[in-house]
Amino acid sequence: MNELVNTINGYVWSTALIALCLGAGLYFSIRSRFLQVRHVREMTRLMMDGKSSDQGVSSFQALTMTLAGRVGTGNIAGVATAITFGGPGAVFWMWMVAFLGASSAFVESTLGQVYKESINKQYRGGPAFYIEKGLGVKWYALLFAFVTIFATGVLLPGVQANSIAESLKTAAGVDTTVTGVILSIVLAFIIFGGVKRIASFAEFVVPFMALGYIVVACIIVALHIDQLPRVISLIFSSAFGMDAAFGAIIGMAIQWGVKRGVYSNEAGQGTGPHASSAAEVSHPAKQGLVQGFSVYVDTLFVCSATAFMLLVTGQYNVQAPDGTPMFVGVQGVASGPGYVQTALENIMPGFGALFVAIALLFFAFTTIVAYYYIAETNIAYINRATNRPWMAFVLKLCIIGATFYGTIKTADAAWALGDLGVGLMAWLNIIAILLLRNVAFKCLRDYEAQKAQGKDPVFDPVALGIKGADYWVQRNAQAAQAGRASGGTVATETAS
């Protein structure tokens, strides 16, 4: 089974996908005049802008729901794996994917907002919606929906659950079956509570977990500050094949840096637009900018925290493509959560392993919750015309089962299946957002023009010549009707 999955992954994660991820991000960056640099201040301002409503969540809640999906085991075990197989240079390519990916995240999340719908009094949107309504290709939309349901409902939860179980076993000797049962029970409580409970959970947990992890990383780096210049130099020299030790694996550095970068920050993968579409905003570009910043939080902050903790202390391993050790800093541990735990335990005896286990518990569990929301949104897309409540119930059982199963299967199998799911979604989504790019950039130009006039931007798809944005057309019509009714009432009262 593992051999078959690895063979398929070889095709899915070919050089073509790596070039597509980097190329799309570069194109979007140039086309938007590097919005990820120009609008950093606006991104941070918009995070706290807006409020939730009966139908949607606030911008900040949507951000934390997205970060719940982005910040997971990839930020800890994934970074360690990238360094093991790609060397320190892989960290640079993770940064590059994040920097360029911020523009991809803007495009896909803006499109999610443009083509969102109100289903059962809740905002729903994502690639399936904008593929059907923007491109007019329903079979393609359905294909994405089914692939995403399978990836986020069956394949990906196991990666997160496996990391939690292995880390708790290493740190506290907790049996993996016990971990599986507890995770399943807590997960059931949250996902059976609906979108609002998911948003409230993410809003509370995500900022706390990310900030705590970064603070500990900063302390460790500060204690080894004399090594920081050497490490930064090593990352850049290894990334471009100029380092004597790791120059021979520059290709692996790029491959693993991009693969783990996409897995971690999910820019262009198509997961981000699901949560961003749920936000209550007056203009799609607002949430697009917020989601662009979420990529920075994930990779430039949290992934970098892991990388610097390992590199400044020398607690990392690197191996050649044939398995030959090139650098050994952690003895007797394979890449994965146990690798990072052993490394930090060596740095902070009695605390390191437990700290990683707790961090992974929060990081990975919130990601599983986010996966459920993404899968459920695609079921809502399929069920728009026909009411099939059993599909959502079956999804709940599947993701709970996948979470439990993930705690007892091997890490290699979990990562291979997770990579397959991520790769398939990335192929389908990046092609779609490249075809729909003009819609997103129309929104950006409109947003910037209204801001320049001192307005709080409001989206009017008819004025911009954007078709298929039915929700916004209806919203504007209702607002206009309410305005006329209010004006008529005032006029009547004045006349009397």
C-alpha positions in Angstrom: 0.0 0.0 0.0 2.8 2.4 1.0 4.6 1.8 -2.2 1.5 2.5 -4.3 0.8 5.7 -2.5 4.5 6.8 -2.8 4.4 6.1 -6.5 1.3 8.2 -7.0 2.8 10.9 -4.9 5.8 10.9 -7.3 3.5 11.9 -10.1 1.4 14.3 -8.1 4.4 16.1 -6.5 6.4 16.2 -9.7 8.6 19.2 -10.7 5.5 20.5 -12.6 3.5 21.1 -9.4 6.5 22.7 -7.7 6.9 25.0 -10.7 3.2 25.7 -10.7 3.1 26.7 -7.0 6.1 29.0 -7.3 5.2 30.3 -10.7 1.6 31.2 -9.8 2.7 32.9 -6.6 5.3 34.9 -8.6 2.8 35.9 -11.3 0.2 37.0 -8.7 2.8 39.0 -6.8 4.0 40.8 -9.9 0.4 41.4 -11.2 -0.7 42.8 -7.8 2.5 44.9 -7.5 3.5 42.8 -4.5 0.4 43.5 -2.4 1.9 41.3 0.3 4.4 44.1 0.9 2.4 47.2 0.0 -0.6 46.3 2.2 1.0 44.8 5.3 -0.4 47.6 7.5 -3.8 47.2 5.9 -3.7 43.4 6.5 -3.1 43.9 10.2 -5.8 46.6 10.5 -8.4 44.5 8.8 -7.8 41.5 11.1 -9.7 43.3 13.8 -12.2 44.9 11.5 -15.8 43.9 11.2 -18.2 41.9 13.4 -19.9 38.6 13.2 -23.6 38.3 12.1 -26.3 35.6 12.2 -25.0 34.4 8.8 -21.2 35.0 9.1 -18.3 35.2 11.4 -16.0 38.2 12.0 -12.8 38.7 10.0 -10.7 37.7 13.0 -12.8 34.5 13.6 -12.4 33.6 9.9 -8.6 34.3 10.2 -8.3 32.0 13.2 -10.4 29.3 11.5 -8.0 29.5 8.6 -5.0 29.5 10.8 -6.4 26.5 12.6 -6.1 24.6 9.3 -2.7 26.2 8.4 -0.9 25.8 11.8 -0.6 22.1 12.4 1.9 19.3 12.6 3.5 20.6 9.4 4.9 23.5 11.5 6.8 21.2 13.8 7.2 17.7 12.3 7.0 19.0 8.7 9.8 21.5 9.2 12.0 18.8 10.8 11.3 16.5 7.8 12.1 19.3 5.3 15.5 19.9 7.0 16.2 16.2 7.2 15.7 15.5 3.5 16.5 19.0 2.0 19.0 20.4 4.4 18.9 23.8 6.0 18.3 25.4 2.6 14.8 23.9 2.6 13.9 26.6 5.2 14.6 29.4 2.6 12.3 27.7 0.1 9.6 27.5 2.7 10.0 31.2 3.2 9.8 31.8 -0.5 6.6 29.7 -0.8 5.1 31.8 2.0 6.1 35.2 0.5 4.8 34.3 -2.9 2.0 32.3 -1.5 0.6 35.3 0.3 -0.5 36.7 -3.1 -2.0 33.3 -4.0 -3.9 33.3 -0.7 -5.3 36.7 -1.5 -6.5 35.6 -4.9 -8.2 32.4 -3.7 -9.8 34.0 -0.6 -11.1 37.0 -2.5 -12.6 34.7 -5.1 -14.2 32.7 -2.2 -15.9 35.9 -1.0 -17.0 37.0 -4.4 -18.8 33.8 -5.2 -20.0 32.8 -1.7 -23.6 31.8 -1.0 -25.9 31.9 2.0 -27.0 28.3 2.6 -29.3 27.5 5.5 -28.5 31.0 6.8 -24.8 30.4 6.9 -22.2 31.8 4.5 -20.5 29.1 2.4 -17.8 29.4 -0.3 -14.6 27.9 -1.6 -13.1 26.6 -4.8 -16.1 24.4 -5.8 -18.3 27.5 -5.6 -16.0 29.8 -7.7 -15.2 27.1 -10.2 -18.9 26.6 -10.9 -20.0 30.2 -10.7 -16.9 31.9 -12.1 -15.7 29.4 -14.7 -19.1 27.8 -15.4 -17.6 24.2 -15.3 -19.7 22.2 -12.9 -18.0 18.8 -13.4 -14.7 20.5 -12.4 -16.3 22.0 -9.3 -17.8 18.6 -8.3 -14.4 17.0 -8.9 -12.8 19.5 -6.5 -15.6 19.0 -4.0 -15.2 15.2 -3.9 -11.4 15.3 -3.8 -11.5 17.8 -0.9 -14.1 15.8 1.1 -11.9 12.7 0.7 -8.6 14.6 1.4 -9.8 16.6 4.5 -12.3 14.0 5.7 -10.3 10.9 5.4 -6.6 11.4 4.4 -5.4 14.5 6.2 -6.8 14.0 9.7 -4.6 11.0 10.2 -1.4 13.0 9.8 -2.4 15.4 12.6 -3.7 12.6 14.9 -0.6 10.5 14.5 1.6 13.4 15.5 -0.4 14.0 18.6 -0.4 10.4 19.6 3.3 9.8 19.0 4.3 13.0 20.8 2.2 12.2 23.9 3.6 8.6 23.9 7.1 10.0 23.8 6.6 12.7 26.4 4.3 11.0 28.9 4.0 7.4 27.9 0.3 7.7 27.0 -1.0 4.8 25.0 -1.9 5.8 21.4 -5.3 4.0 21.7 -6.1 6.1 24.8 -5.1 9.3 22.9 -7.3 8.2 20.0 -10.4 7.7 22.1 -10.0 11.0 23.9 -9.4 12.9 20.7 -12.4 11.3 19.1 -14.7 12.3 21.9 -13.6 15.9 22.1 -13.7 16.2 18.3 -17.3 14.9 18.2 -18.3 17.5 20.8 -17.0 20.3 18.7 -18.1 19.3 15.2 -21.6 18.4 16.3 -21.9 21.9 17.6 -21.8 23.6 14.2 -19.9 26.4 12.6 -20.3 28.9 15.4 -18.8 26.5 17.9 -15.9 25.8 15.6 -15.3 29.6 15.1 -15.5 30.2 18.9 -13.1 27.3 19.6 -10.6 28.6 17.0 -10.8 32.2 18.1 -9.8 31.2 21.6 -7.2 28.5 21.0 -5.3 29.5 17.9 -3.8 32.9 19.1 -2.9 31.4 22.4 -1.1 28.3 20.9 0.8 30.2 18.2 2.0 33.0 20.5 3.1 30.6 23.2 5.1 28.5 20.8 6.9 31.6 19.3 7.8 32.9 22.7 9.5 29.7 23.7 11.3 29.6 20.4 12.6 33.2 20.9 13.9 32.3 24.3 15.9 29.3 22.9 17.3 31.4 20.1 18.2 34.2 22.5 20.2 31.6 24.6 22.1 30.7 21.4 22.2 34.1 19.8 25.9 33.8 19.0 24.9 31.0 16.5 22.2 33.0 14.7 24.4 34.8 12.1 26.0 31.4 11.1 22.6 29.7 10.9 21.1 32.5 8.7 24.2 32.3 6.4 23.9 28.5 6.3 20.2 28.6 5.3 20.9 31.0 2.3 24.1 29.3 1.2 22.4 25.8 1.3 19.4 27.1 -0.6 21.5 28.0 -3.6 23.9 25.2 -3.5 26.9 27.3 -2.3 27.5 25.4 1.0 30.3 22.8 0.9 28.4 20.3 3.0 24.8 20.6 1.6 25.4 22.1 -1.9 24.9 18.7 -3.6 21.3 18.5 -2.5 20.0 21.8 -3.7 17.3 20.1 -5.7 16.1 18.3 -2.6 16.2 21.6 -0.7 13.8 23.2 -3.3 11.5 20.1 -3.5 11.1 19.6 0.2 11.0 23.3 1.0 8.1 23.8 -1.5 6.3 20.6 -0.5 6.4 21.3 3.2 5.7 25.0 2.6 2.6 24.3 0.7 1.5 21.6 3.2 2.0 24.0 6.1 0.7 27.4 4.8 -1.8 25.8 2.3 -1.5 28.9 0.0 -3.0 28.0 -3.3 -4.1 24.6 -2.0 -7.8 25.7 -1.8 -8.4 25.2 1.9 -8.2 28.8 3.0 -11.1 30.1 0.9 -13.6 27.9 2.8 -13.2 29.7 6.1 -12.5 33.1 4.6 -15.9 32.9 2.7 -17.7 32.7 6.0 -16.6 36.2 7.1 -19.0 39.1 7.3 -17.3 41.8 5.2 -18.4 44.7 2.9 -15.8 43.9 0.2 -14.2 40.6 -0.8 -10.7 42.1 -0.9 -10.8 42.8 2.8 -10.8 39.1 3.7 -8.4 38.4 0.9 -5.8 40.7 2.5 -6.5 39.2 5.9 -5.8 35.7 4.5 -2.7 36.8 2.8 -1.3 37.8 6.3 -2.3 34.4 7.7 0.4 32.8 5.5 3.0 35.0 7.1 1.8 34.0 10.6 2.0 30.3 9.6 5.4 30.1 7.8 7.4 33.2 8.6 6.6 33.0 12.3 5.6 29.5 13.5 7.6 27.4 11.0 10.6 29.7 11.4 10.3 29.2 15.1 10.8 25.4 14.7 13.6 25.8 12.2 15.7 28.2 14.3 15.2 26.2 17.5 16.7 23.2 15.7 19.4 24.9 13.7 20.9 27.3 16.3 21.3 24.4 18.7 22.6 22.0 16.1 19.8 19.5 17.0 19.0 18.4 13.5 19.8 15.7 11.0 20.4 15.8 7.2 20.6 12.8 4.9 21.4 12.3 1.2 18.8 11.0 -1.2 20.4 7.5 -0.9 19.9 7.6 2.9 23.5 8.3 3.7 23.9 10.6 6.8 25.3 14.1 5.9 24.9 15.6 9.3 23.8 14.0 12.6 22.8 16.2 15.5 20.1 13.9 17.0 21.0 10.3 17.4 18.6 7.4 16.9 15.4 9.2 16.0 13.6 9.3 12.6 12.2 12.5 11.3 8.8 13.4 12.8 7.4 14.7 16.1 9.7 12.4 18.1 12.7 14.0 16.3 11.7 17.5 17.4 10.9 16.3 20.9 14.3 14.6 21.3 16.0 17.7 20.0 14.2 20.1 22.5 14.6 17.6 25.3 18.4 17.8 24.7 18.1 21.6 24.9 15.6 21.7 27.9 15.8 18.5 29.8 12.6 17.6 31.6 10.6 20.2 29.6 11.4 20.0 25.9 9.5 16.8 25.0 6.4 17.7 27.0 6.4 21.2 25.5 6.4 19.9 21.9 3.6 17.4 22.8 1.4 20.1 24.2 2.1 22.4 21.2 1.3 19.6 18.8 -1.9 18.7 20.7 -3.2 22.3 20.2 -1.8 22.8 16.7 -2.8 19.4 15.2 -6.2 19.2 16.9 -7.4 22.6 15.7 -6.3 21.5 12.2 -8.5 18.5 12.4 -11.4 20.7 13.4 -10.7 23.0 10.4 -10.5 19.9 8.1 -14.0 19.0 9.2 -15.3 22.5 8.4 -13.7 22.4 4.9 -15.2 19.0 4.1 -18.6 20.0 5.5 -18.6 23.1 3.3 -18.1 21.0 0.2 -20.9 18.7 1.2 -23.1 21.8 1.6 -22.1 22.7 -2.0 -23.2 19.3 -3.3 -26.4 19.5 -1.2 -27.5 22.9 -2.4 -30.2 21.5 -4.7 -31.1 18.4 -2.7 -31.3 18.0 1.1 -29.1 15.0 2.1 -28.5 15.5 5.8 -27.1 12.0 6.1 -24.0 13.1 4.1 -22.9 15.5 6.9 -23.6 12.8 9.5 -21.5 10.3 7.6 -18.7 12.9 7.3 -18.7 13.3 11.0 -18.3 9.6 11.6 -15.6 9.4 8.9 -13.4 12.2 10.3 -13.8 10.8 13.8 -12.8 7.3 12.6 -9.9 8.7 10.5 -8.7 10.6 13.6 -8.8 7.5 15.7 -7.1 5.3 13.0 -4.4 8.0 12.6 -3.3 7.6 16.2 -2.5 3.9 15.7 -1.0 3.8 12.1 2.6 4.5 11.2 3.8 8.1 10.6 5.2 7.3 7.2 1.8 6.0 6.0 0.1 9.1 7.5 2.4 11.6 5.8 2.2 9.8 2.4 -1.6 9.9 2.4 -1.6 13.5 3.6 0.8 14.6 0.8 -1.4 12.9 -1.7 -4.5 14.8 -0.5 -2.7 18.1 -0.5 -1.1 17.6 -3.9 -4.4 16.7 -5.6 -6.2 19.8 -4.1 -3.3 22.1 -5.1 -3.4 20.9 -8.7 -7.1 21.5 -9.1 -7.2 24.8 -7.3 -4.2 26.6 -8.7 -5.4 26.0 -12.2 -8.8 27.4 -11.3 -7.4 30.6 -9.6 -5.1 31.2 -12.6 -8.1 31.2 -14.9 -10.1 33.4 -12.5 -7.3 35.8 -11.7 -8.8 38.9 -13.4 -11.8 38.8 -11.1 -9.6 38.9 -8.0 -7.5 41.8 -9.4 -10.6 43.8 -10.4 -11.6 43.5 -6.7 -8.2 44.7 -5.6 -8.2 47.7 -7.9 -11.7 48.6 -6.8 -10.8 48.3 -3.1 -7.7 50.4 -3.6 -9.6 53.1 -5.5 -12.4 53.4 -2.9 -9.8 53.5 -0.1 -8.0 56.3 -2.0 -11.3 58.3 -1.9 -11.5 57.9 1.8 -14.4 55.4 1.7 -15.0 52.1 3.5 -15.0 50.0 0.4 -18.3 48.3 -0.6 -18.5 45.7 -3.3 -20.7 46.1 -6.4 -20.1 43.2 -8.9 -22.5 44.7 -11.5 -20.4 47.9 -11.7 -17.3 45.9 -12.1 -18.8 43.6 -14.7 -18.4 40.5 -12.6 -21.0 37.8 -13.2 -22.1 35.0 -11.0 -21.7 37.0 -7.7 -25.4 36.4 -6.9 -25.1 36.8 -3.2 -23.7 40.3 -3.5 -26.2 41.4 -6.2 -29.1 40.3 -3.9 -27.4 42.0 -0.8 -27.0 45.3 -2.7 -30.6 45.1 -4.0 -31.9 44.6 -0.5 -29.8 47.4 0.9 -31.1 49.7 -1.8 -34.7 48.7 -1.2 -34.3 49.3 2.6 -32.8 52.7 1.8 -35.7 53.7 -0.4 -38.2 52.5 2.2 -36.4 54.4 4.9 -36.3 57.5 2.7 -40.0 57.2 2.0 -40.9 56.9 5.7 -38.9 60.0 6.5 -40.6 61.9 3.6 -44.0 60.9 4.8 -43.3 62.0 8.4 -42.0 65.3 7.2 -45.1 66.0 5.0 -47.4 65.2 7.9 
